Amino acid sequence: MVKNITAKGVIYGNDTLFTCKPNRNGLFELARKHGRVAGTRPQDLKNKVYAESLDEAWKLLKTEKFYIVLTGQVFGIHRKSLRSADSVDVEFNTETRSACVTI
């Protein structure tokens, strides 16, 4: 069972931990990477997909057809970050596994 999905990033030069949080409707947001409407960006409303749980979001993310929407905050400034499966850290209820692969 997935407990948390995070990634490190930067907002205005400040190191930030981006986390996967539910939206106002309690759903986790993903964006289509493949199969989106021609000429649209992944973050466009047409390309958004919603998951009811972190487990469902992780399953979709692992297909590599989606980005997950993570949020970060520094000094009251909120930013979103679209991340693929290979650039997030996934914490399970029993342990943390990094989805990043080092070659």
C-alpha positions in Angstrom: 0.0 0.0 0.0 1.4 3.4 -1.0 1.8 5.9 1.8 3.4 8.8 0.0 4.8 9.9 -3.4 7.4 12.7 -3.3 10.2 14.3 -5.3 12.8 16.9 -4.6 12.8 20.1 -6.6 13.5 23.9 -6.4 11.2 26.9 -6.2 13.0 30.2 -6.7 16.3 28.7 -5.7 15.0 27.0 -2.6 15.1 23.3 -2.2 11.6 21.9 -1.9 9.9 18.6 -1.3 7.1 18.1 -3.7 4.4 15.8 -2.5 1.3 14.1 -4.0 -1.7 15.6 -2.4 -5.4 15.2 -3.2 -7.3 18.0 -4.9 -10.3 19.7 -3.4 -12.4 16.7 -4.5 -10.2 14.3 -2.7 -8.7 12.9 -5.9 -5.1 12.6 -7.0 -4.2 14.2 -10.3 -2.3 12.7 -13.2 -1.6 14.1 -16.7 -1.5 12.1 -19.9 1.9 11.8 -21.3 0.9 9.7 -24.3 -2.4 9.7 -26.2 -3.3 13.3 -25.4 -5.1 15.6 -27.8 -2.8 16.9 -30.5 -1.4 20.4 -29.8 -2.3 20.3 -26.1 0.1 20.3 -23.1 0.0 17.5 -20.5 -1.3 19.9 -17.8 -4.3 21.0 -19.9 -7.7 20.1 -18.5 -8.5 17.7 -21.4 -5.5 15.6 -20.4 -6.1 15.3 -16.7 -6.9 11.9 -15.2 -7.9 11.4 -11.6 -7.2 8.5 -9.2 -9.1 7.9 -6.0 -6.1 6.6 -4.0 -2.3 6.8 -4.0 -2.2 3.1 -4.9 -4.3 3.7 -8.0 -2.2 6.7 -8.9 1.0 4.7 -8.6 -0.4 1.9 -10.8 -1.2 4.5 -13.5 2.1 6.2 -13.1 4.0 2.9 -13.6 2.5 2.4 -17.0 4.7 5.4 -18.1 1.7 6.9 -19.9 1.1 9.5 -17.3 2.9 12.2 -15.2 1.8 12.6 -11.6 1.0 16.1 -10.3 3.0 17.0 -7.2 2.8 20.2 -5.2 5.4 22.2 -3.3 5.4 25.3 -1.2 8.1 27.8 -0.2 7.3 31.1 1.7 3.6 30.7 0.9 4.3 30.3 -2.9 2.7 27.1 -4.2 3.9 25.4 -7.4 3.0 22.2 -9.2 5.4 19.8 -10.8 4.6 17.0 -13.3 6.8 14.0 -12.6 7.3 10.6 -14.3 7.7 7.3 -12.5 11.5 7.3 -12.7 11.8 10.7 -10.9 9.7 10.1 -7.8 10.2 8.4 -4.5 7.4 6.1 -3.3 7.0 5.4 0.3 5.1 2.2 1.1 3.5 1.5 4.5 6.5 -0.8 5.4 9.4 0.8 3.6 10.6 3.4 1.2 11.6 2.4 -2.4 13.1 4.9 -4.8 11.7 4.6 -8.3 14.8 6.3 -9.6 17.2 4.0 -11.3 21.0 4.7 -11.4 23.0 3.2 -14.2 
